[in-house]
Amino acid sequence: MTGQPSRPERQDTPGRIPVGLSSASVWPQPARAAFEMSADLGFDGVEVMVWADAVSQDVDALSRLSQQHGVPVLAVHAPCLLITQRVWSPEPEERLRKAVVVAGELGASTVVVHPPFRWQRRYADAFPELVEELEETSGLKIAVENMFPLRPPNTLNRLRSGRTNSGLSAFKPSPDPTDVGFRNYTLDLSHAAAAHVDAIELLKRMRDGLAHVHLADGTGASRDEHLLPGQGSQPCAEVCEALAADGYDGSVVLEVNTRKARNPQQRAEILAEALLFARLHLEPLGA
C-alpha cells in the first residue's frame, strides 16, 4: 500500500468522548461486519482486533472498509491472544511492530497490547523499552492493557503433582501494567472483574496515562466474560461518568460478547443497547 489513506471523519459534538465498536464484538461474524454495524448504529469508529480473520490482518482491506462505510479506525489491537501467536509472525515483537505500522497506515491513534506472557522471555525483558521506542518513533499511543492472572500452561501438571506454586501469573511481571508503569494504558473492565481488581482504584492508578477504555462488564468469575455494561458487577456507569467529568480525551470501545445472538439483527440490537448505555453515562453533566 502506498501513501497514507485519508481517514474518515465523524462530525462529533465538541467535548464528546468517541464511542467505538471492537470487531471482537461481532464475532463470529467477520471484521467487515463491525464496519457495517458501526455505520448503521452510529458508533464513532472501530477498533480492529487482529486475529484469524484474514480481513483483520489486511491493511488494504481494512482501509477500503473504513472508506466505504465512512467509519474511522480508532485503534488496532495487536495479536496477543494465545490463538493468534502465529498471526503475522511467530515473534511477539514483530507482531507488535506490525500492528503499529498498520495503525499508522489506517490513521488510528492507538495500538492496544497485552503485557507479555511469562514464557516470552526475551520479549518480556525488553517490553518496556520496546513500547517506549515504538511510541517515540511512530507518534502513536501504545496502550498496555490490564489483564487477569491466567495460569501458565504447565500449572495443571504442578497441581496434579502436589506442587503448590500455582499462583504464578502467565503474565510477566504482572497482569497489571501499572505495576511496571507505562506512558499509556488501556482499561478493560471485564479483565478487572476476572482479576478481582477494584476498577475505580485501577482507573485512579491509570488516570494520568489512560488512553483507551474497553467497556464491558463481568461478574467476578475467573474467565473473561465481556458482558454488556450493566449486566455484571463492575462500576461501568461510574467509570464512564468519571471519564466525562475528568475531560478524558481518549476513546471508549465496546468490547462485548455477542456470540449467543441468534442472527445479525439480534446482534445489532444488543450492540445498540450497549451504545445507548455508553452515550448516556459518558454525557458530560450539564450538557
Steps between C-alpha positions, in 0.01 A plus 500: 500500500644836404439824682278549800124486441284789605317415817119520503386760747182508707346834585521465877359735759794692652604338828309177434695182568512280187334161543637228276412140420756222531497255213514232772146605596351366177665156516432248348425747220814627325668838544312653209177465701646731767533780246148440370345497848707795615365709212142376538480547878688830527827399665787745460744243367639148522775330694646224286580183692769328295443127504425202270259696278709578190339844455611603850860436390475686168564874513371557146173317568453689826567832330239423234242409765574816696456716191196313370306536825636837609622349826848585633727244664552629852739228617672180395518217752829316447472120470579400858258213568617141529308421180679777307860411583575429131317795345746712298799345677584243770703775668293721736726801443440480125125470552500817709718686251267396217195617700660842540566525126143394416353744751703783349389413147135487608516833683437345842644679801534198731639147506369274775739234628500250786787457747740225385448136587753363745638248249576782251820569691698723266189693400394540863841623612514763225130590497506836685784628282330368184176680583687822569696470174187438291320794655792730432549390139133471398332778696223253590380398845597143590238441769587200720189320619424361846451123494410236758714225658488222244707206613792387284437188287683259736313612814252211481788252501646669808166475676468132416852433626424671831726802446333811632646801317184526285451870565761588238350726235539425130594868452842643581547671729128550570156514338479861626708733281501768770735273696762583234388847396437601139423825328163374369248246624185319388248442779292183445214461746430136420864417574479697825203283601685176422803624694285604800652847471319812615434671166471847654836463673654370177353798315665731753838329452468525123343844489798710389579251223155371413477497119234241424212317672336166427146532630353167606381334819578193707374317805835418660521154344855387424439517124479798264124552464464830311136542595294797390561798731247489781464120496778424747650637819745753356452876552458563127274803544726652766811456285330664201376788713849549645647512150249765396563705814879485455501614139637167379625540141537136393246258357260260671455178302227244556670161518212271588409137439206463260564144382166381639307732269279288275560711190661828386183696573498390863873576524433851373225547760737391778771739382251786465402447864865507608564814296205672667643410843837648405356820353276554803777466759770679300287809458662790688293643784309805388531410131 
